[in-house]
Amino acid sequence: MSDTFRELLKKVGSGSHTSKNLTRAEAASATEMMLTQTATPAQIGAFMIAHRIRRPTPTELAGMLDCYDQLGPRLQPIASKHPVTIFSSPYDGRTRTAPVSPLTALVLAAADAPAVLHGSDRMPTKYGLPFIEVWQALGLNWQLLTLDQVQAVFEQTGLGFVYQPEHFPAAQGLVPYRAQLGKRPPLATIELMWSPYNGPAHVVSSYVHPPTEERTQQAYAQRGTNYFTTVKGVEGSCDLPRARTAIIGLQNPDTPFERLLLHPRDFGFADEDPPLGTPTDFHQQMKAVLAGQLNSLANSVIWNSGFYLWRSGVTETIDRGLALSQDLLLEGRVKEKVDEITEEITRHSQYRAPADAADSLNLQPIL
């Protein structure tokens, strides 16, 4: 048993009247002892549930992010005309609506605006569709690459994906606790804030509950993160909704935090968010989008890409971002980017892809 961890557990788990907040250094230390499993399983489980009930403070979140930066995988800086955008969405995926962020990232990469996503397999508590299965359905088998190989693909194509089971096994080792506890622990909040890129970046942090956004802002301020976007997105993701007003927070270097309420009807994009449907339905929708056909999913991709092209500085206005994203899709440049990334992943892969590598959705690669 870790006596050091026990003292930290006593601070967060002593009840509403006697519990104490951890310092930033203590939070980093507690996170390290959980990731390395220096703490016992009983201690880790008790800490996770106690911390969830009390809710982590911004200072504690800052310390946890410090530890992720120290122990977690980090892609190294690349030369780029536009800032690297980091899309941070819930690792436990989607169950009701179609995920748009992977396609949005492809549009950005096609516009020479690099993007990085990160995630895991299907995991508790939601067990929804994760990014890795969307990539596999597109024929992009990131799970076959080491982190160095992801770096090489990222440098060449402007797109990267950090896959937790392969690139951050210490964090993946804590996933069973989520299933056993039946609740998302505070580490799930860290996944919404963390940037696995060791350089200046535009971090997009998604959330569901407003207090999470407030804590995110304060934690970023303590860590000196001064270029980020917060999004109350579809199913808690980075995807801007079309069925309601998008609630967005904008933080730029040297300017105060701003609130942006983006009404899709003002841009002609108001509609229901595309449902996830069956694997085959989703497969066919993505195939149509990459073929330059306009459908409900394509309109959500354009809506999101237009905003993020503007936010990344590629275009001067959202309207121009929307026009550019549509052109990139209709002219086949996003499809060309997928082909380029597929070729690079294949070239750098050190393993032969298993026969069912793209079959997690019961699909064959669409390209």
ChimeraX attribute file (.defattr): number of C-alpha atoms within 10 A of each C-alpha:
attribute: neighborCount
match mode: 1-to-1
recipient: residues
	/A:1	11
	/A:2	12
	/A:3	9
	/A:4	13
	/A:5	22
	/A:6	16
	/A:7	12
	/A:8	19
	/A:9	22
	/A:10	16
	/A:11	18
	/A:12	25
	/A:13	20
	/A:14	12
	/A:15	13
	/A:16	10
	/A:17	6
	/A:18	10
	/A:19	15
	/A:20	16
	/A:21	16
	/A:22	21
	/A:23	15
	/A:24	20
	/A:25	16
	/A:26	17
	/A:27	24
	/A:28	22
	/A:29	20
	/A:30	27
	/A:31	25
	/A:32	20
	/A:33	18
	/A:34	23
	/A:35	22
	/A:36	15
	/A:37	16
	/A:38	16
	/A:39	22
	/A:40	15
	/A:41	14
	/A:42	9
	/A:43	18
	/A:44	23
	/A:45	19
	/A:46	17
	/A:47	25
	/A:48	23
	/A:49	21
	/A:50	22
	/A:51	20
	/A:52	16
	/A:53	15
	/A:54	15
	/A:55	18
	/A:56	23
	/A:57	20
	/A:58	20
	/A:59	24
	/A:60	24
	/A:61	29
	/A:62	27
	/A:63	25
	/A:64	27
	/A:65	26
	/A:66	21
	/A:67	20
	/A:68	24
	/A:69	16
	/A:70	12
	/A:71	16
	/A:72	19
	/A:73	20
	/A:74	20
	/A:75	21
	/A:76	13
	/A:77	15
	/A:78	18
	/A:79	10
	/A:80	12
	/A:81	11
	/A:82	18
	/A:83	22
	/A:84	26
	/A:85	28
	/A:86	26
	/A:87	27
	/A:88	27
	/A:89	30
	/A:90	25
	/A:91	26
	/A:92	21
	/A:93	25
	/A:94	21
	/A:95	16
	/A:96	15
	/A:97	16
	/A:98	22
	/A:99	28
	/A:100	25
	/A:101	23
	/A:102	22
	/A:103	25
	/A:104	27
	/A:105	28
	/A:106	27
	/A:107	31
	/A:108	28
	/A:109	24
	/A:110	23
	/A:111	19
	/A:112	19
	/A:113	23
	/A:114	28
	/A:115	27
	/A:116	24
	/A:117	22
	/A:118	23
	/A:119	21
	/A:120	24
	/A:121	19
	/A:122	18
	/A:123	18
	/A:124	20
	/A:125	17
	/A:126	17
	/A:127	15
	/A:128	17
	/A:129	24
	/A:130	22
	/A:131	27
	/A:132	26
	/A:133	22
	/A:134	25
	/A:135	18
	/A:136	22
	/A:137	26
	/A:138	24
	/A:139	22
	/A:140	25
	/A:141	23
	/A:142	23
	/A:143	24
	/A:144	21
	/A:145	23
	/A:146	17
	/A:147	21
	/A:148	14
	/A:149	19
	/A:150	25
	/A:151	22
	/A:152	18
	/A:153	25
	/A:154	24
	/A:155	18
	/A:156	14
	/A:157	21
	/A:158	26
	/A:159	27
	/A:160	27
	/A:161	28
	/A:162	26
	/A:163	25
	/A:164	20
	/A:165	15
	/A:166	17
	/A:167	21
	/A:168	19
	/A:169	15
	/A:170	18
	/A:171	19
	/A:172	17
	/A:173	15
	/A:174	18
	/A:175	18
	/A:176	12
	/A:177	18
	/A:178	19
	/A:179	15
	/A:180	11
	/A:181	15
	/A:182	13
	/A:183	16
	/A:184	19
	/A:185	22
	/A:186	20
	/A:187	22
	/A:188	16
	/A:189	22
	/A:190	19
	/A:191	20
	/A:192	25
	/A:193	28
	/A:194	22
	/A:195	29
	/A:196	22
	/A:197	22
	/A:198	13
	/A:199	14
	/A:200	15
	/A:201	23
	/A:202	23
	/A:203	26
	/A:204	24
	/A:205	30
	/A:206	30
	/A:207	24
	/A:208	14
	/A:209	10
	/A:210	10
	/A:211	11
	/A:212	17
	/A:213	20
	/A:214	12
	/A:215	20
	/A:216	25
	/A:217	22
	/A:218	17
	/A:219	22
	/A:220	19
	/A:221	14
	/A:222	16
	/A:223	14
	/A:224	10
	/A:225	18
	/A:226	22
	/A:227	19
	/A:228	22
	/A:229	25
	/A:230	25
	/A:231	24
	/A:232	23
	/A:233	22
	/A:234	24
	/A:235	20
	/A:236	19
	/A:237	26
	/A:238	26
	/A:239	27
	/A:240	29
	/A:241	27
	/A:242	24
	/A:243	16
	/A:244	17
	/A:245	17
	/A:246	19
	/A:247	16
	/A:248	19
	/A:249	19
	/A:250	18
	/A:251	19
	/A:252	15
	/A:253	11
	/A:254	8
	/A:255	10
	/A:256	10
	/A:257	16
	/A:258	11
	/A:259	13
	/A:260	14
	/A:261	10
	/A:262	17
	/A:263	17
	/A:264	18
	/A:265	13
	/A:266	8
	/A:267	12
	/A:268	11
	/A:269	17
	/A:270	18
	/A:271	15
	/A:272	13
	/A:273	21
	/A:274	22
	/A:275	15
	/A:276	19
	/A:277	13
	/A:278	11
	/A:279	15
	/A:280	14
	/A:281	12
	/A:282	22
	/A:283	21
	/A:284	12
	/A:285	21
	/A:286	23
	/A:287	18
	/A:288	16
	/A:289	22
	/A:290	24
	/A:291	17
	/A:292	20
	/A:293	16
	/A:294	18
	/A:295	14
	/A:296	17
	/A:297	23
	/A:298	23
	/A:299	23
	/A:300	28
	/A:301	29
	/A:302	27
	/A:303	29
	/A:304	26
	/A:305	29
	/A:306	26
	/A:307	22
	/A:308	26
	/A:309	28
	/A:310	17
	/A:311	21
	/A:312	19
	/A:313	14
	/A:314	21
	/A:315	18
	/A:316	12
	/A:317	14
	/A:318	20
	/A:319	14
	/A:320	16
	/A:321	25
	/A:322	23
	/A:323	15
	/A:324	20
	/A:325	28
	/A:326	21
	/A:327	15
	/A:328	20
	/A:329	24
	/A:330	17
	/A:331	14
	/A:332	16
	/A:333	21
	/A:334	27
	/A:335	22
	/A:336	16
	/A:337	20
	/A:338	24
	/A:339	16
	/A:340	15
	/A:341	23
	/A:342	19
	/A:343	14
	/A:344	19
	/A:345	23
	/A:346	20
	/A:347	11
	/A:348	16
	/A:349	18
	/A:350	12
	/A:351	9
	/A:352	9
	/A:353	13
	/A:354	9
	/A:355	8
	/A:356	13
	/A:357	20
	/A:358	23
	/A:359	15
	/A:360	15
	/A:361	19
	/A:362	13
	/A:363	18
	/A:364	18
	/A:365	20
	/A:366	15
	/A:367	14
